Amino acid sequence: MTQLVLATDDTGGPEIFASVQGEGASAGMPVAFLRLSRCNLACVWCDTAYTWHFDGDDRGHRDGKTFDRMANQVKLDVADIAERVSALGQKRLVITGGEPLLQAPALADLFKLLDGMDIEIETNGTVDPPGSVDIYVDQYNVSPKLAHSGNDAQLALIPKMLDRWATDERAFLKFVIAEPTDVEEVLALKAKYGFNPKRLFLMPEGTDSETLHTRAKWLAVLCQEHGFRLSDRLHIHLFGDTRGT
């Protein structure tokens, strides 16, 4: 049976849960979440570093903490996952990570078992979803990583992939912003790849309400100036920076 590698919640069980979407185009919508483990990028401010920053991984992160792989990963058969997701009683499933598309073949097998459920995938935009996955996806939340993430642009901003997302009407671009100057990089990418501002969100970086509110105040002004959409992080305000929320 096909298996997926999931992140764990605070109990050590698989991170499969019901909540409201906190970010982007479907913010506030009741959904089921499935968080997968592993990532091909390493953002210095990542708030789910337990999905990739395992002991022995020398990629940088601002808090310097690493995690035991065995304690933070669990493998489950896709049939088991489908049962757990269905039991949550939601009509929409958000696949997040880590980088979910690293496990695309197993995701395709999972989606076959979730007939009628809307599928939303959160991705860093560097991995091209195969047709076996793409056919099931209703929405992509694509978060290309800017220079302040600490990732090499050759790894994080792949031209053919940015072209792909610019032309897919299911794809919403979501850029994490820490300083006003980060928006200049977004404007350059928009000009180069023709991103539709109606599908482009700017979201403040932060893992506490005070930081998010402070940055959102000046970010809202920049969104008005450039015609972009502003995304909050509702789950942080509601539950804090915690797993399974």
C-alpha positions in Angstrom: 0.0 0.0 0.0 1.3 3.5 -0.9 2.4 5.6 2.1 2.9 9.2 2.8 5.4 10.7 5.3 3.5 13.0 7.6 4.6 15.5 10.2 3.6 14.8 13.8 1.4 16.8 16.2 2.3 17.4 19.9 1.2 13.9 20.8 3.4 12.3 18.2 0.5 11.3 16.1 0.0 12.4 12.4 -0.8 16.0 11.9 -4.3 15.6 10.4 -6.9 18.0 11.8 -9.8 20.3 11.1 -9.5 24.0 11.4 -10.1 27.2 9.4 -7.7 28.2 6.6 -5.6 31.0 8.0 -4.0 32.4 4.9 -4.6 33.4 1.3 -7.6 33.2 -0.9 -9.6 30.8 1.2 -8.8 32.3 4.6 -11.6 31.7 7.1 -12.9 28.6 5.2 -13.5 25.5 7.3 -11.1 22.8 6.1 -9.3 19.6 6.9 -5.5 19.8 7.0 -2.9 17.2 6.2 0.7 18.3 6.9 3.5 16.4 5.2 7.1 16.1 6.2 10.3 17.1 4.2 11.2 20.2 2.3 13.6 21.0 -0.5 14.1 24.6 0.7 15.2 26.0 4.1 13.6 29.3 5.1 15.4 30.9 8.0 12.0 32.1 9.5 10.1 28.9 8.7 7.4 28.2 11.4 7.2 24.5 10.6 10.9 23.7 10.8 10.0 20.4 12.5 9.1 19.2 9.0 12.6 19.4 7.7 15.3 20.8 10.1 16.3 17.5 11.5 19.4 16.7 13.6 22.4 16.8 11.3 20.8 19.2 8.8 23.2 22.1 8.6 20.9 24.4 6.6 20.3 27.6 8.5 17.3 28.6 10.7 17.1 31.6 12.9 16.5 29.8 16.2 19.2 27.2 15.6 17.0 24.3 16.8 16.9 20.9 15.1 14.5 18.1 15.6 14.7 14.3 15.9 13.5 12.9 12.6 11.9 9.7 14.1 9.9 11.7 16.7 8.6 14.2 14.1 7.7 11.9 11.2 5.2 9.2 10.8 4.4 7.0 7.8 0.7 6.1 7.0 -1.0 4.2 4.3 -3.0 6.5 2.0 -6.2 4.4 2.8 -5.7 5.2 6.5 -5.2 8.8 5.8 -8.3 9.0 3.6 -10.3 7.5 6.5 -9.0 10.0 9.0 -9.6 12.9 6.7 -13.1 11.8 5.8 -13.9 11.4 9.5 -13.2 15.1 10.1 -16.4 15.9 8.1 -15.0 18.7 6.0 -15.6 19.3 2.3 -12.1 20.8 1.6 -8.7 19.3 2.2 -5.5 21.5 2.5 -2.3 19.7 1.9 0.6 21.6 3.5 4.1 20.9 4.7 7.1 21.0 4.3 6.8 20.8 0.5 3.9 18.5 -0.3 4.7 18.0 -4.0 7.9 16.1 -3.1 5.5 13.2 -2.4 3.3 13.7 -5.5 2.9 10.0 -6.5 1.5 9.0 -3.1 -0.7 12.1 -3.1 -2.2 11.0 -6.4 -3.2 7.7 -4.8 -4.7 9.5 -1.8 -6.8 11.8 -4.0 -8.3 8.8 -5.8 -9.8 7.8 -2.4 -11.2 11.3 -1.6 -13.8 11.5 -4.4 -15.8 14.7 -4.3 -13.5 16.6 -1.8 -12.0 19.9 -2.9 -8.2 19.8 -2.9 -6.0 22.8 -2.0 -2.2 22.4 -2.1 0.3 24.8 -0.4 3.6 24.8 -2.2 6.8 26.8 -2.4 6.4 26.7 -6.2 9.6 24.8 -7.1 8.1 21.4 -7.8 6.0 20.8 -10.9 2.9 18.7 -10.0 2.5 15.7 -12.3 -0.8 15.3 -14.2 -1.8 12.5 -11.9 -2.0 15.1 -9.1 -2.9 18.2 -11.0 -6.1 16.8 -12.3 -7.5 16.7 -8.7 -6.4 20.1 -7.5 -8.9 22.9 -7.1 -6.4 25.5 -5.8 -2.7 26.0 -5.4 -1.3 28.4 -2.8 2.1 29.2 -4.2 4.6 30.9 -1.9 7.8 31.7 -3.8 10.6 32.5 -1.4 12.2 35.9 -1.6 15.9 36.8 -0.7 15.2 37.3 3.0 14.2 33.6 3.3 17.8 32.7 3.0 17.4 30.4 0.0 19.5 30.7 -3.1 17.3 32.2 -5.9 18.5 29.5 -8.3 16.7 27.0 -6.0 13.7 29.1 -4.9 12.8 31.1 -8.0 12.8 28.7 -10.9 11.8 30.6 -14.1 9.9 27.8 -15.8 7.9 27.2 -12.6 7.1 30.9 -12.1 5.9 31.0 -15.7 3.7 27.9 -15.0 2.1 29.5 -11.9 1.5 32.8 -13.6 -0.7 31.1 -16.2 -2.6 28.7 -14.0 -5.8 30.4 -12.8 -6.0 28.0 -9.9 -2.7 29.4 -8.5 -2.7 32.2 -6.0 0.8 33.7 -5.3 1.5 34.5 -1.7 4.7 36.4 -0.8 6.0 36.5 2.8 7.1 40.1 3.6 9.3 41.1 6.5 10.4 44.6 5.4 8.9 47.2 3.0 11.9 46.7 0.7 10.8 43.0 0.1 7.9 44.4 -1.9 10.4 45.7 -4.5 11.5 42.1 -5.2 7.8 41.1 -5.6 7.3 44.0 -8.1 10.3 42.9 -10.1 8.9 39.3 -10.3 5.5 40.5 -11.2 6.9 42.6 -14.1 9.0 39.7 -15.3 6.4 36.9 -15.1 3.2 38.8 -15.5 1.5 37.8 -12.3 -2.1 38.8 -12.0 -2.4 41.2 -9.0 -5.9 39.8 -8.4 -4.2 36.5 -7.5 -1.2 38.0 -5.7 -1.1 38.3 -1.9 1.4 40.0 0.4 1.5 38.4 3.9 3.4 39.7 6.9 6.1 37.4 8.3 5.6 36.6 12.0 4.5 34.0 14.5 2.8 36.3 17.0 -0.2 38.7 16.8 1.8 41.8 17.7 4.4 41.3 15.0 1.7 40.5 12.4 -0.4 43.6 13.3 2.6 45.9 13.2 3.7 44.7 9.8 0.2 44.5 8.4 -0.3 48.3 9.0 2.4 49.3 6.6 1.9 46.3 4.3 -1.8 47.3 3.8 -0.6 50.7 2.5 1.7 49.0 0.0 -1.1 46.6 -1.1 -3.3 49.6 -1.8 -0.5 51.3 -3.7 0.3 48.4 -6.0 -3.1 46.7 -6.3 -2.1 43.5 -4.4 -4.2 41.6 -1.8 -3.3 41.5 1.8 -3.3 38.1 3.7 -3.4 37.8 7.4 -2.5 34.7 9.4 -5.7 33.9 11.3 -4.5 30.8 12.9 -1.8 32.7 14.7 -4.3 35.1 16.2 -6.7 32.2 17.1 -4.3 29.5 18.3 -0.8 30.9 18.5 2.2 29.3 16.8 1.2 25.7 17.6 1.0 22.4 15.8 -2.3 20.9 14.7 -4.1 24.3 14.4 
